[in-house]
Amino acid sequence: MNYLSVENISKSYGERILFKNISFGINEGQKIGFVAKNGTGKTSILNIIAGDDTPDTGNVVSRKNIKISYLSQDPKLDPKCTIEEIIKTSDNFIIKIITDYEKALLQPEDTEAYQKAFDAMEANQAWDYETVYKQVLSKLKLDDLDQKVAAMSGGQKKRLALANALLAQPQLLILDEPTNHLDLEMIEWLEDFFAKSNITLFMVTHDRFFLERVCNEIVELDEGVMHGYKGNYRYYLEKRDARIENFVSETSKAKQLYKKELDWMRRQPKARTTKSKSRIDDFQDIKSRANQRRNDHEVQLELSMERLGTKVVELHSVSKSFGDKNILEKFEYNFQKGERIGIIGKNGTGKSTFLNMITGSVAPDAGKVVIGDTVKFGYYTQNGIHIKENQKVIEVVREFGDFIPLKKGKQISAQQLLERFLFDRKKQYDFVEKLSGGERKRLYLCTVLIRNPNFLILDEPTNDLDIVTLNVLENFLLDFPGCLMVVSHDRYFMDKIVDHLFIFRGNSVIEDFPGNYSDFRTYEDSKPSESKTISGDTNANKDNWKAQDTKSKLSYNEQKEHAKLEREVAKLEREKETLESKFATEAWNPEEIQKQSVILQQLIQNLEKKTERWFLLSDKMEN
């Protein structure tokens, strides 16, 4: 059953065309993930589908009486209302049915109205609504129903809007970045909620685990054309790569045929037969196919990192609390060169406060944080870039200078740097406030890396970045030689780049877990049910992996080493493949060949050494 059809819609702002003649449909039971690069109009398409915006051309046709809910990136909520008032005054037909039933109870003499209200309650199973209502609000940590919207954080407002959309029990739910401002426990609950629900979904999200586990179809807007893939995210990646490979192959064949036909065209006399005219018409089609180009430019990340000394960051008996809320209690830790730490935990357990203490913007109540002389922080915060009124994109970068230093004494102009971050010359003179959310995050990332840090701290870096940019950022971080600390609810991102985790349990309990997020989830799922959640129980560290992991024969340091070796072996294998391919493609002289051969031999020896150690630890762990 078709719920909604999008027919040839177009949208532009001035001379900038976002998309043109886009068509697709949404049918009952589909759970569609919508994928596209930042700045190509994803949010505009959602707004048009939801009726919050109108296309320049085309139409959106929805089924009569279909119930649609929309979670926007920036939900509009009345600041004077409480949480309960927002939900009860929303366009929620279940609440209206309950209200009618409560009114009917106050007028027992009107038996007809009572029977009608009772039948509506039965038909819509509204008797259990209060249970669902309380469960959704509880899972999204919205327990104070009397809290005013004006007193809520941006994250709480987004969660309230999500609760409102879910409680409306729509047939079609449209979501714009639903996992932003949710902690990992909330995201996993939402995944389970959607997996068990028959609701039809159309959503934009950068969370690849979420796409993998929730969606049964992926729709991609690529080069102005919509492509549909009937499968999850992994299936989409496989088929998309095959499509692009086929495109490149077909374009290459068309170019060869074009050269042949062009030669024929130049040789033909002016008077041509009917058969010749047909070939001339075909020539125009061949020319069009041969001249097709993919705009596959990727963000290029490069920096000139200063070397870290032996002392990096040391935390000595650090304590911090806010009133009765304890964040840290005599916490001790010494960061080592090259450490890659992921930080996870519920909202409000002190993750951002911890980062702010390390970077010096928040002082500890007791103890001290010692920073090494060579440490240069790069801190990517959730607040994002500070937008100055009427400031243009190029002016943001020029605040750091007209020329930016790179590796090996090179430098690059502000314009060239922005081009590496996918801001073309025209876009560089746009006002910052006109950029999309993802484009602002990309510009912010540029301003963090421009300072050439050797200790990167990233607080929710994946929010609003498109999947293409995320892949580039991941590859950059895999090769980043400095220290790295990441707070993120993006499980795919965390699995790829971190070696171990700080798990913030709450009430000043922080555990150091040797492995990535998937390792942690596997461990948590193997524990007794009462201790599976990332909870605020102060006894949680008594039940942590150090006490319970009796299956592993590895010490804590060996587990850390095993996880680190996995990353290093993967990195060395990539470097080896890249260098070996250059022997076939580069026109090196004999001296350069000799030099690169020595480097390759060293790479192979290092790879074999680390692989052997990894196998040794793996055998010890399994036996």
Backbone hydrogen bonds, N-H to C=O, Kabsch-Sander energy under -0.5 kcal/mol:
donor,donor_aa,acceptor,acceptor_aa,energy
3,Y,26,I,-2.5
4,L,26,I,-1.9
5,S,61,V,-3.1
6,V,24,F,-3.3
7,E,5,S,-0.6
7,E,59,N,-3.1
8,N,6,V,-0.6
9,I,22,I,-2.4
10,S,57,T,-1.5
11,K,19,F,-2.3
13,Y,16,R,-2.8
16,R,13,Y,-1.9
17,I,15,E,-0.7
18,L,11,K,-2.1
18,L,16,R,-0.6
19,F,11,K,-1.5
22,I,9,I,-2.7
24,F,6,V,-1.7
26,I,4,L,-2.9
28,E,1,M,-3.1
30,Q,27,N,-1.9
32,I,30,Q,-0.5
32,I,201,L,-2.9
33,G,217,E,-2.5
34,F,32,I,-0.5
34,F,203,M,-3.6
35,V,33,G,-0.6
35,V,219,V,-3.0
37,K,221,L,-0.5
40,T,37,K,-1.4
45,I,41,G,-2.2
46,L,42,K,-2.1
47,N,43,T,-2.7
48,I,44,S,-2.1
49,I,45,I,-2.5
50,A,46,L,-2.5
51,G,47,N,-0.6
51,G,48,I,-0.8
52,D,47,N,-2.3
53,D,47,N,-1.2
56,D,10,S,-2.7
57,T,10,S,-0.9
59,N,7,E,-1.9
61,V,5,S,-2.8
62,S,60,V,-0.5
63,R,3,Y,-2.9
66,I,63,R,-1.7
68,I,66,I,-0.6
69,S,172,L,-2.2
71,L,174,I,-3.0
72,S,70,Y,-0.7
77,L,75,P,-0.7
81,C,78,D,-1.5
83,I,147,Q,-1.4
84,E,145,L,-2.2
86,I,82,T,-2.3
87,I,83,I,-1.9
88,K,84,E,-2.5
89,T,85,E,-1.9
90,S,87,I,-0.7
92,N,90,S,-2.4
93,F,91,D,-0.6
96,K,92,N,-1.7
97,I,93,F,-2.0
98,I,94,I,-2.4
99,T,95,I,-2.7
100,D,96,K,-2.4
101,Y,97,I,-2.0
102,E,98,I,-2.5
103,K,99,T,-2.1
104,A,100,D,-2.2
105,L,101,Y,-1.8
106,L,102,E,-0.9
106,L,103,K,-0.6
107,Q,104,A,-1.0
110,D,107,Q,-1.8
111,T,109,E,-1.6
114,Y,110,D,-2.0
115,Q,111,T,-2.7
116,K,112,E,-2.2
117,A,113,A,-2.3
118,F,114,Y,-3.0
119,D,115,Q,-2.5
120,A,116,K,-1.8
121,M,117,A,-2.0
122,E,118,F,-2.2
123,A,119,D,-2.9
124,N,120,A,-1.8
125,Q,122,E,-1.2
126,A,121,M,-2.2
128,D,125,Q,-0.9
129,Y,126,A,-1.3
132,V,128,D,-1.9
133,Y,129,Y,-3.3
134,K,130,E,-2.4
135,Q,131,T,-2.1
136,V,132,V,-2.8
137,L,133,Y,-2.0
138,S,134,K,-2.2
139,K,135,Q,-2.7
140,L,136,V,-1.7
141,K,138,S,-1.6
142,L,137,L,-3.1
145,L,143,D,-1.3
147,Q,144,D,-1.7
149,V,81,C,-2.7
150,A,79,P,-1.9
151,A,148,K,-1.1
152,M,149,V,-1.8
157,K,153,S,-2.2
158,K,154,G,-1.9
159,R,155,G,-2.1
160,L,156,Q,-2.4
161,A,157,K,-2.4
162,L,158,K,-2.0
163,A,159,R,-2.6
164,N,160,L,-2.5
165,A,161,A,-2.0
166,L,162,L,-2.5
167,L,163,A,-2.8
168,A,164,N,-1.0
169,Q,166,L,-1.6
171,Q,67,K,-1.8
172,L,67,K,-2.2
173,L,200,T,-2.9
174,I,69,S,-2.9
174,I,172,L,-0.5
175,L,202,F,-2.0
176,D,71,L,-2.0
177,E,175,L,-0.6
177,E,204,V,-3.2
180,N,177,E,-1.1
182,L,179,T,-1.9
187,I,183,D,-2.3
188,E,184,L,-2.4
189,W,185,E,-1.9
190,L,186,M,-2.7
191,E,187,I,-2.6
192,D,188,E,-1.9
193,F,189,W,-2.5
194,F,190,L,-2.5
195,A,191,E,-2.3
196,K,192,D,-1.8
197,S,193,F,-0.9
200,T,171,Q,-2.0
201,L,30,Q,-2.2
202,F,173,L,-2.1
203,M,32,I,-2.5
204,V,175,L,-2.6
205,T,203,M,-0.5
208,R,206,H,-0.9
211,L,207,D,-2.2
212,E,208,R,-2.2
213,R,209,F,-2.3
214,V,210,F,-2.2
215,C,210,F,-0.5
215,C,211,L,-1.3
216,N,31,K,-1.8
217,E,31,K,-1.4
218,I,229,Y,-2.6
219,V,33,G,-2.9
220,E,227,H,-2.9
221,L,35,V,-2.3
222,D,220,E,-0.8
222,D,225,V,-2.8
225,V,222,D,-1.8
227,H,220,E,-2.6
229,Y,218,I,-2.5
231,G,229,Y,-1.8
236,Y,232,N,-2.3
237,L,233,Y,-2.4
238,E,234,R,-1.9
239,K,235,Y,-2.6
240,R,236,Y,-2.9
241,D,237,L,-2.2
242,A,238,E,-1.6
243,R,239,K,-2.3
244,I,240,R,-2.6
245,E,241,D,-2.4
246,N,242,A,-2.3
247,F,243,R,-2.4
248,V,244,I,-2.6
249,S,245,E,-2.1
250,E,246,N,-2.9
251,T,247,F,-2.6
252,S,248,V,-2.1
253,K,249,S,-2.1
254,A,250,E,-2.4
255,K,251,T,-2.1
256,Q,252,S,-1.7
257,L,253,K,-2.4
258,Y,254,A,-2.5
259,K,255,K,-2.0
260,K,256,Q,-1.6
261,E,257,L,-2.8
262,L,258,Y,-2.8
263,D,259,K,-1.8
264,W,260,K,-1.7
265,M,261,E,-2.6
266,R,262,L,-1.9
267,R,263,D,-1.1
268,Q,264,W,-1.0
268,Q,265,M,-0.5
272,R,270,K,-0.6
277,K,273,T,-2.0
278,S,274,T,-1.8
279,R,275,K,-1.6
280,I,276,S,-2.2
281,D,277,K,-2.2
282,D,278,S,-2.0
283,F,279,R,-1.9
284,Q,280,I,-1.3
285,D,281,D,-1.1
286,I,282,D,-2.4
287,K,283,F,-2.7
288,S,284,Q,-1.9
289,R,285,D,-2.2
290,A,286,I,-2.5
291,N,287,K,-1.5
292,Q,289,R,-1.0
296,D,294,R,-1.6
300,Q,420,R,-2.5
301,L,299,V,-0.6
302,E,300,Q,-0.5
305,M,303,L,-0.8
306,E,452,N,-0.7
312,V,310,T,-0.6
312,V,335,F,-0.5
314,E,370,V,-2.7
315,L,333,Y,-3.3
316,H,314,E,-0.6
316,H,368,K,-2.7
317,S,315,L,-0.6
318,V,331,F,-2.4
319,S,366,A,-2.1
320,K,328,L,-2.0
322,F,325,K,-2.6
325,K,322,F,-2.0
326,N,324,D,-0.7
327,I,320,K,-2.9
328,L,320,K,-2.0
331,F,318,V,-3.0
333,Y,315,L,-1.8
335,F,313,V,-3.0
335,F,333,Y,-0.5
339,E,336,Q,-1.7
341,I,484,L,-2.8
342,G,500,H,-2.6
343,I,486,V,-3.1
344,I,502,F,-2.2
346,K,504,F,-0.6
349,T,346,K,-1.5
354,F,350,G,-2.2
355,L,351,K,-1.7
356,N,352,S,-2.4
357,M,353,T,-2.0
358,I,354,F,-1.8
359,T,355,L,-2.0
360,G,356,N,-0.5
361,S,356,N,-1.6
362,V,356,N,-1.5
365,D,319,S,-2.1
366,A,319,S,-1.4
368,K,316,H,-1.8
370,V,314,E,-3.1
370,V,368,K,-0.5
371,I,369,V,-0.5
372,G,312,V,-3.7
375,V,372,G,-1.2
378,G,455,F,-2.2
380,Y,378,G,-0.6
380,Y,457,I,-3.1
381,T,379,Y,-0.8
384,G,381,T,-0.8
387,I,385,I,-0.7
388,K,386,H,-0.6
391,Q,388,K,-1.8
393,V,430,D,-2.0
394,I,428,Q,-2.6
396,V,392,K,-1.2
396,V,393,V,-0.7
397,V,393,V,-1.2
398,R,394,I,-2.1
399,E,395,E,-0.8
399,E,396,V,-0.5
400,F,397,V,-2.1
401,G,398,R,-1.1
404,I,412,I,-3.5
406,L,410,K,-3.4
409,G,406,L,-0.6
410,K,407,K,-1.9
412,I,404,I,-2.2
414,A,402,D,-2.0
417,L,413,S,-2.4
418,L,414,A,-2.1
419,E,415,Q,-1.8
420,R,416,Q,-1.6
421,F,417,L,-1.0
422,L,419,E,-1.6
423,F,418,L,-2.6
424,D,422,L,-0.7
428,Q,424,D,-2.0
429,Y,426,K,-1.3
430,D,427,K,-1.9
432,V,391,Q,-2.8
434,K,431,F,-1.7
435,L,432,V,-1.8
440,R,436,S,-2.3
441,K,437,G,-1.9
442,R,438,G,-2.1
443,L,439,E,-2.3
444,Y,440,R,-2.5
445,L,441,K,-2.5
446,C,442,R,-1.7
447,T,443,L,-1.8
448,V,444,Y,-1.6
449,L,445,L,-2.4
450,I,446,C,-1.7
451,R,448,V,-0.9
452,N,449,L,-1.9
454,N,376,K,-2.2
455,F,376,K,-1.7
456,L,483,C,-2.6
457,I,378,G,-3.2
458,L,485,M,-2.7
459,D,380,Y,-3.3
459,D,457,I,-0.6
460,E,458,L,-0.8
460,E,487,V,-3.5
463,N,460,E,-0.7
465,L,462,T,-1.5
470,L,466,D,-2.2
471,N,467,I,-2.1
472,V,468,V,-1.7
473,L,469,T,-2.7
474,E,470,L,-2.6
475,N,471,N,-2.1
476,F,472,V,-2.2
477,L,473,L,-2.6
478,L,474,E,-2.1
479,D,475,N,-1.0
480,F,477,L,-0.6
483,C,454,N,-2.1
484,L,339,E,-2.7
485,M,456,L,-2.4
486,V,341,I,-2.7
487,V,458,L,-2.9
488,S,343,I,-0.9
488,S,486,V,-0.6
491,R,489,H,-1.1
494,M,490,D,-2.3
495,D,491,R,-2.5
496,K,492,Y,-1.3
497,I,493,F,-1.4
498,V,494,M,-2.0
499,D,340,R,-2.7
500,H,340,R,-1.5
501,L,513,F,-2.8
502,F,342,G,-2.9
503,I,501,L,-0.6
503,I,511,E,-3.0
504,F,344,I,-3.0
504,F,502,F,-0.7
505,R,503,I,-0.9
505,R,509,V,-2.7
506,G,509,V,-0.8
508,S,326,N,-1.1
509,V,506,G,-1.5
510,I,508,S,-0.7
511,E,503,I,-2.1
513,F,501,L,-2.9
513,F,511,E,-0.7
515,G,513,F,-1.5
520,F,516,N,-2.1
521,R,517,Y,-2.6
522,T,518,S,-2.4
523,Y,519,D,-2.3
524,E,520,F,-3.0
525,D,521,R,-2.7
526,S,522,T,-0.9
526,S,523,Y,-0.7
527,K,524,E,-1.3
531,S,528,P,-2.1
532,K,529,S,-1.3
535,S,533,T,-1.6
540,A,537,D,-2.1
542,K,539,N,-1.5
543,D,539,N,-0.7
543,D,540,A,-1.1
544,N,541,N,-0.9
547,A,544,N,-1.0
548,Q,544,N,-1.8
549,D,545,W,-2.4
550,T,548,Q,-2.7
559,Q,555,S,-2.4
560,K,556,Y,-2.1
561,E,557,N,-2.3
562,H,558,E,-2.7
563,A,559,Q,-2.1
564,K,560,K,-2.3
565,L,561,E,-2.7
566,E,562,H,-1.6
567,R,563,A,-1.2
568,E,564,K,-2.3
569,V,565,L,-3.0
570,A,566,E,-1.7
571,K,567,R,-2.3
572,L,568,E,-2.6
573,E,569,V,-2.3
574,R,570,A,-1.8
575,E,571,K,-2.2
576,K,572,L,-2.5
577,E,573,E,-2.3
578,T,574,R,-2.4
579,L,575,E,-2.4
580,E,576,K,-2.6
581,S,577,E,-2.0
582,K,578,T,-1.3
583,F,579,L,-1.1
584,A,580,E,-0.6
584,A,581,S,-0.7
585,T,581,S,-1.1
586,E,582,K,-3.1
588,W,586,E,-1.3
593,I,589,N,-2.4
594,Q,590,P,-2.2
595,K,591,E,-2.3
596,Q,592,E,-2.9
597,S,593,I,-2.0
598,V,594,Q,-1.8
599,I,595,K,-1.8
600,L,596,Q,-2.5
601,Q,597,S,-2.4
602,Q,598,V,-2.1
603,L,599,I,-2.2
604,I,600,L,-2.5
605,Q,601,Q,-2.4
606,N,602,Q,-2.4
607,L,603,L,-2.6
608,E,604,I,-2.7
609,K,605,Q,-2.2
610,K,606,N,-2.4
611,T,607,L,-2.5
612,E,608,E,-2.3
613,R,609,K,-1.9
614,W,610,K,-2.3
615,F,611,T,-2.4
616,L,612,E,-2.0
617,L,613,R,-2.2
618,S,614,W,-2.4
619,D,615,F,-2.6
620,K,616,L,-1.8
621,M,617,L,-2.0
622,E,618,S,-1.8
623,N,619,D,-2.2
